[in-house]
Amino acid sequence: MKRLLLIAAVLMSIAAPAAMAQPSAAEIIAKDDKNGDKAIDRAEWAASPAPIPFPEEADTNKDGKIDQAELEALFAKGPPG
């Protein structure tokens, strides 16, 4: 019984960080793009669980939305601050 509990604890410790990992840019676009244009506009960003305000600097083509490539570039810069 103790061995089973130990195995369960180890598996949970391995799975927990993976579950908390940041989703990919493609996953975020797929989940939060409500109008189907393959990008996230300001309203969609505000309705999402994004932990920061709409990152104007990520909208490199200044079209008012962030597409997958722009989001990937933002992630490559690292966390804000």
C-alpha positions in Angstrom: 0.0 0.0 0.0 2.8 2.4 0.9 4.5 1.7 -2.4 1.3 2.5 -4.3 1.0 5.8 -2.5 4.6 6.6 -3.2 4.1 5.9 -6.9 0.9 8.0 -7.0 2.8 10.9 -5.3 5.6 10.7 -7.8 3.3 10.6 -10.8 1.4 13.6 -9.4 4.6 15.6 -8.9 5.5 14.9 -12.5 2.1 15.7 -13.9 1.4 18.9 -11.9 4.1 21.1 -13.5 3.1 19.9 -17.0 -0.5 20.9 -16.3 0.6 24.3 -15.2 2.8 25.0 -18.3 1.9 27.9 -20.5 -0.2 27.0 -23.5 1.3 27.5 -26.9 0.5 30.4 -29.1 -1.5 28.1 -31.4 -3.5 26.8 -28.4 -4.2 30.3 -27.2 -5.4 31.5 -30.6 -7.6 28.4 -31.0 -9.2 28.9 -27.6 -9.6 32.7 -27.5 -10.2 33.6 -31.1 -14.0 33.9 -31.0 -14.6 35.5 -34.4 -12.5 32.9 -36.3 -10.0 35.4 -37.9 -6.9 33.4 -36.5 -5.9 36.3 -34.3 -6.9 37.8 -30.9 -8.2 41.4 -30.9 -8.5 43.7 -27.9 -12.0 42.5 -27.0 -11.0 38.8 -27.2 -7.9 39.5 -25.2 -9.9 41.3 -22.5 -12.3 38.3 -22.3 -9.5 35.8 -22.0 -7.7 34.8 -18.9 -4.5 36.7 -20.0 -2.6 37.9 -17.0 -1.5 41.2 -18.6 -3.3 44.0 -20.5 -3.3 43.8 -24.3 0.4 44.1 -25.3 0.4 46.9 -27.9 4.1 46.2 -28.7 3.2 42.6 -29.8 0.9 44.0 -32.5 3.8 44.6 -34.8 1.7 45.2 -38.0 -0.6 47.6 -36.0 -3.8 45.9 -37.2 -5.4 45.9 -33.7 -5.0 42.2 -33.2 -2.3 39.6 -32.3 -1.9 36.7 -34.6 0.0 33.5 -33.9 3.4 34.7 -35.2 3.1 37.9 -33.2 2.2 35.9 -30.1 5.1 33.6 -30.6 7.4 36.6 -30.9 6.0 38.0 -27.6 6.6 34.7 -25.8 10.2 34.6 -27.2 10.9 37.9 -25.4 10.1 36.3 -22.1 7.8 37.4 -19.2 6.8 41.0 -19.0 8.6 43.3 -16.5 
